[in-house]
Amino acid sequence: MTAQVVWDGAAHWLLDGSLHVPGGELRVSEVVGNAFGLASAILGMRRLMWAWPVGMVGNVLLFTLFVSTPDEPLWGQAGRQVMFLLASAYGLWRWQRLGSAPDGGAVSPRWATWRERGLLLASAAVLYAVAWVVLLRIGSYSPPTEAWILAGSLLATWGMARGWVEFWLVWVAVDAVGVTTLVHAGYYPTAFMYLFYGGFCVWGFLTWWRVSREPAIAARAARELRGVAA
């Protein structure tokens, strides 16, 4: 058996294979993609640079899953993965540019300013409206909830890239809607991932909040806010 045959077989199993479980089957790409997503979340809570590339691998796998749905593609979920890739590329670039925080983390967490929060809310309203219209036109599953998930996910990833403590709370709002949507669509592993991730986000929020109160971290974050990342 040649290496090419082995590679082709592994790729086919990963993208098109299924796992037999009691009551049905699960797509391998769904299970593995969510495993990468969870690993990215853990790395992100620890503020490690690897959070971004690990998450991007999961995004690619989940994109292939959602666009290949036989009955009705979840274009909102698929588009969400594309937005993740773009936002993650920005996050990776920004964390690398800032350099390490005093405790070794890749970013110094801080609360967003009131101006930044206002911009976040305005962006959320615009993105939600645009996503709803687009998803409605292309015939996506449940445009109102998919638009919420798409807009919220993009803003949460952007907030993580900026180092805002609040980004974890945006994820909680996304997960609350995502669990119900994915259960109805039959994506049970991803729905469970959302449920687990919602609790994990509360933990991540408390962790970043605690770190942001450390004097050295707060001082570094203040310098970064002024544009001095030294």
C-alpha positions as CSV (number, residue, x, y, z in Angstrom):
1,M,0.0,0.0,0.0
2,T,1.5,3.3,-1.1
3,A,1.7,6.4,1.0
4,Q,-0.7,8.2,-1.5
5,V,-3.3,5.5,-1.0
6,V,-3.0,5.7,2.8
7,W,-3.3,9.5,2.6
8,D,-6.3,9.4,0.3
9,G,-8.0,6.9,2.6
10,A,-7.4,9.0,5.7
11,A,-8.6,12.1,4.0
12,H,-11.8,10.3,2.8
13,W,-12.4,9.0,6.3
14,L,-11.9,12.4,7.9
15,L,-14.1,14.3,5.5
16,D,-16.8,11.7,4.6
17,G,-16.5,9.0,7.3
18,S,-19.0,8.2,10.0
19,L,-18.9,6.8,13.5
20,H,-21.5,4.4,14.6
21,V,-23.1,5.4,17.9
22,P,-26.3,4.1,19.7
23,G,-29.2,5.4,17.7
24,G,-27.4,6.5,14.6
25,E,-24.1,7.8,13.2
26,L,-21.9,10.9,13.6
27,R,-19.8,12.5,11.0
28,V,-16.1,12.2,11.7
29,S,-15.5,15.8,10.5
30,E,-18.1,17.0,13.1
31,V,-16.4,15.2,16.0
32,V,-12.8,16.0,15.0
33,G,-13.7,19.6,14.1
34,N,-15.3,20.2,17.4
35,A,-12.3,18.6,19.2
36,F,-10.1,21.2,17.6
37,G,-12.5,23.9,18.6
38,L,-12.4,22.8,22.2
39,A,-8.6,22.6,22.1
40,S,-8.6,26.2,20.7
41,A,-10.8,27.4,23.5
42,I,-8.6,25.9,26.2
43,L,-5.5,27.4,24.6
44,G,-7.3,30.8,24.3
45,M,-8.3,30.8,28.0
46,R,-4.6,30.3,28.7
47,R,-3.8,33.0,26.2
48,L,-1.4,30.9,24.1
49,M,-0.7,31.7,20.5
50,W,-1.5,28.2,19.4
51,A,-5.2,28.9,20.0
52,W,-5.5,30.5,16.6
53,P,-4.0,27.9,14.2
54,V,-5.6,25.0,16.1
55,G,-8.9,26.7,15.8
56,M,-8.4,27.3,12.1
57,V,-8.0,23.6,11.5
58,G,-11.3,23.0,13.2
59,N,-13.0,25.7,11.1
60,V,-11.9,24.0,7.9
61,L,-13.3,20.7,9.0
62,L,-16.6,22.1,10.1
63,F,-17.0,24.2,7.0
64,T,-16.8,21.0,4.9
65,L,-19.4,19.4,7.2
66,F,-22.0,22.2,7.0
67,V,-21.8,22.7,3.2
68,S,-22.2,19.0,2.5
69,T,-25.5,18.5,4.4
70,P,-27.7,16.4,2.1
71,D,-31.0,18.0,2.8
72,E,-30.4,21.7,3.6
73,P,-26.9,23.2,4.0
74,L,-26.4,25.3,7.1
75,W,-25.0,28.3,5.2
76,G,-24.9,30.4,8.4
77,Q,-22.8,27.8,10.2
78,A,-20.6,27.4,7.1
79,G,-20.2,31.2,6.7
80,R,-19.3,31.4,10.4
81,Q,-16.3,29.1,9.8
82,V,-15.1,31.4,7.0
83,M,-15.4,34.4,9.3
84,F,-13.6,32.5,11.9
85,L,-10.7,31.9,9.6
86,L,-10.4,35.6,8.6
87,A,-10.8,36.8,12.2
88,S,-8.3,34.2,13.5
89,A,-5.7,35.3,10.9
90,Y,-6.1,38.8,12.3
91,G,-5.9,37.5,15.9
92,L,-2.8,35.5,15.2
93,W,-1.2,38.6,13.6
94,R,-2.2,40.9,16.5
95,W,-1.1,38.6,19.3
96,Q,2.3,38.1,17.6
97,R,2.7,41.8,17.1
98,L,2.0,42.7,20.7
99,G,4.5,40.2,22.2
100,S,4.2,38.4,25.5
101,A,2.3,39.7,28.5
102,P,4.2,40.0,31.9
103,D,3.0,36.5,32.9
104,G,4.0,34.9,29.6
105,G,0.5,35.0,28.0
106,A,0.2,36.2,24.4
107,V,-2.1,39.1,25.3
108,S,-2.9,41.3,28.3
109,P,-6.7,41.0,29.0
110,R,-8.6,44.2,29.7
111,W,-12.2,45.5,29.7
112,A,-13.3,47.2,26.6
113,T,-13.7,51.0,26.8
114,W,-17.2,52.5,26.6
115,R,-16.5,53.6,23.0
116,E,-15.4,50.1,22.1
117,R,-18.5,48.6,23.6
118,G,-20.7,51.1,21.7
119,L,-18.9,50.1,18.5
120,L,-19.4,46.4,19.4
121,L,-23.2,46.8,19.9
122,A,-23.5,48.9,16.7
123,S,-21.5,46.3,14.7
124,A,-23.7,43.5,16.2
125,A,-26.9,45.2,15.0
126,V,-25.5,45.8,11.5
127,L,-24.0,42.3,11.1
128,Y,-27.2,40.6,12.4
129,A,-29.4,42.5,9.9
130,V,-27.1,41.8,7.0
131,A,-26.6,38.2,7.9
132,W,-30.4,37.7,8.3
133,V,-31.1,39.1,4.8
134,V,-28.3,37.2,3.1
135,L,-29.2,33.9,4.8
136,L,-32.9,34.4,4.0
137,R,-32.1,34.9,0.3
138,I,-29.9,31.9,-0.1
139,G,-32.3,29.6,1.7
140,S,-30.3,28.8,4.8
141,Y,-31.8,26.9,7.8
142,S,-33.4,29.2,10.3
143,P,-32.1,32.7,9.2
144,P,-33.0,34.5,12.5
145,T,-31.0,32.1,14.7
146,E,-28.2,31.5,12.2
147,A,-27.7,35.2,11.8
148,W,-27.4,35.6,15.6
149,I,-24.8,32.8,15.7
150,L,-22.9,34.2,12.7
151,A,-22.8,37.8,13.9
152,G,-22.0,36.9,17.5
153,S,-19.3,34.5,16.6
154,L,-17.5,37.0,14.5
155,L,-17.7,39.7,17.1
156,A,-16.6,37.3,19.9
157,T,-13.5,36.2,17.9
158,W,-12.7,39.9,17.2
159,G,-13.0,40.6,20.9
160,M,-10.6,37.8,21.7
161,A,-8.1,39.2,19.2
162,R,-8.4,42.6,20.9
163,G,-8.0,41.0,24.3
164,W,-11.4,42.2,25.7
165,V,-12.6,40.3,28.8
166,E,-16.2,40.8,27.5
167,F,-15.7,38.5,24.5
168,W,-16.4,35.5,26.7
169,L,-19.9,36.9,27.5
170,V,-20.6,37.3,23.8
171,W,-19.8,33.6,23.3
172,V,-22.3,32.7,26.1
173,A,-25.0,34.6,24.2
174,V,-24.1,32.8,21.0
175,D,-24.0,29.4,22.6
176,A,-27.5,29.9,24.2
177,V,-29.0,30.1,20.7
178,G,-26.7,27.7,19.1
179,V,-27.6,24.7,21.3
180,T,-31.3,24.8,20.4
181,T,-30.6,25.5,16.7
182,L,-28.2,22.6,16.3
183,V,-30.4,20.1,18.2
184,H,-33.2,20.9,15.8
185,A,-30.9,20.5,12.8
186,G,-29.7,17.1,14.1
187,Y,-26.0,18.1,14.8
188,Y,-25.9,16.6,18.3
189,P,-22.1,16.6,18.9
190,T,-21.9,20.2,17.9
191,A,-24.9,21.1,20.0
192,F,-23.3,19.3,23.0
193,M,-20.1,21.2,22.2
194,Y,-22.1,24.5,22.4
195,L,-23.6,23.5,25.7
196,F,-20.3,22.5,27.2
197,Y,-18.6,25.6,25.7
198,G,-21.2,27.8,27.3
199,G,-20.1,26.7,30.7
200,F,-16.5,26.8,29.7
201,C,-16.9,30.4,28.6
202,V,-18.1,31.4,32.1
203,W,-14.9,29.8,33.4
204,G,-12.9,31.6,30.8
205,F,-14.6,34.9,31.6
206,L,-13.7,34.6,35.3
207,T,-10.1,33.6,34.4
208,W,-9.5,36.6,32.2
209,W,-11.2,38.9,34.6
210,R,-8.9,37.7,37.4
211,V,-5.8,38.1,35.2
212,S,-6.9,41.6,34.1
213,R,-6.8,42.7,37.7
214,E,-3.1,41.8,38.2
215,P,-1.2,45.1,38.4
216,A,1.5,44.2,35.8
217,I,-1.1,42.9,33.3
218,A,-3.3,46.0,33.8
219,A,-0.4,48.3,33.3
220,R,0.6,46.5,30.1
221,A,-2.9,46.6,28.8
222,A,-3.1,50.3,29.5
223,R,0.1,50.9,27.4
224,E,-1.3,48.7,24.6
225,L,-4.5,50.8,24.7
226,R,-2.4,53.9,24.2
227,G,-0.6,52.3,21.3
228,V,2.6,51.5,23.2
229,A,3.1,47.8,23.2
230,A,6.5,47.9,25.0
